[in-house]
Amino acid sequence: MSGKGNCYDHSMVETFLKSIKAELIWRNRWDTRRQAEGAIFQYINGFYNPRRRHSSLGGKSPLAFERKAP
């Protein structure tokens, strides 16, 4: 059931969820659900997507990778 291009392969989502849990959720506690949602939104849009280093980019963040692009 697993394999490249298989719609039932959730390894990318599982990797992302493990990262967000280890780097954000398990390290913090919030008083309200709204605070937790805001922290998750900020993590994804402020850190994970633009600044976190990605192995597919040679260990560079997307911002650093784009700065070096010709």
C-alpha positions as CSV (number, residue, x, y, z in Angstrom):
1,M,0.0,0.0,0.0
2,S,2.9,2.3,0.4
3,G,5.1,3.7,-2.4
4,K,6.0,6.8,-4.3
5,G,2.9,8.5,-5.7
6,N,0.5,6.3,-3.8
7,C,-2.3,8.4,-2.4
8,Y,-2.4,6.2,0.7
9,D,1.2,7.0,1.6
10,H,1.1,9.6,4.4
11,S,4.8,9.7,5.3
12,M,5.2,13.4,4.4
13,V,2.2,14.4,6.6
14,E,3.4,12.1,9.4
15,T,6.9,13.7,9.3
16,F,5.4,17.2,9.4
17,L,3.1,16.3,12.4
18,K,6.0,14.8,14.3
19,S,8.0,18.0,13.7
20,I,5.3,20.3,14.9
21,K,4.6,18.2,17.9
22,A,8.3,17.9,18.9
23,E,9.2,21.5,18.2
24,L,6.1,23.3,19.4
25,I,3.3,21.4,21.0
26,W,5.1,19.2,23.5
27,R,7.2,22.1,24.7
28,N,4.4,24.5,25.4
29,R,1.1,24.8,27.2
30,W,-1.7,27.2,26.4
31,D,-4.6,28.5,28.4
32,T,-7.1,28.6,25.5
33,R,-7.6,26.8,22.2
34,R,-7.3,30.2,20.4
35,Q,-3.8,30.7,21.8
36,A,-2.8,27.2,20.6
37,E,-4.2,27.9,17.2
38,G,-2.4,31.2,16.9
39,A,0.9,29.5,18.0
40,I,0.5,26.7,15.4
41,F,-0.4,29.3,12.7
42,Q,2.7,31.3,13.6
43,Y,4.9,28.2,13.6
44,I,3.8,27.1,10.2
45,N,3.8,30.5,8.5
46,G,6.6,32.2,10.4
47,F,9.1,29.4,10.9
48,Y,8.4,26.0,9.3
49,N,7.7,27.2,5.8
50,P,10.2,30.1,5.4
51,R,13.0,29.6,7.9
52,R,13.3,25.9,8.9
53,R,16.1,24.1,7.1
54,H,14.9,21.5,4.7
55,S,17.0,18.4,3.6
56,S,15.6,18.7,0.0
57,L,17.2,22.1,-0.3
58,G,20.6,20.9,0.8
59,G,20.1,21.9,4.5
60,K,19.2,25.5,3.7
61,S,16.1,27.3,4.6
62,P,13.8,28.3,1.7
63,L,14.7,32.0,2.3
64,A,18.4,31.3,2.1
65,F,17.9,29.0,-0.9
66,E,16.0,31.7,-2.8
67,R,18.6,34.4,-1.9
68,K,21.3,32.2,-3.6
69,A,19.3,31.4,-6.7
70,P,20.5,33.1,-9.9
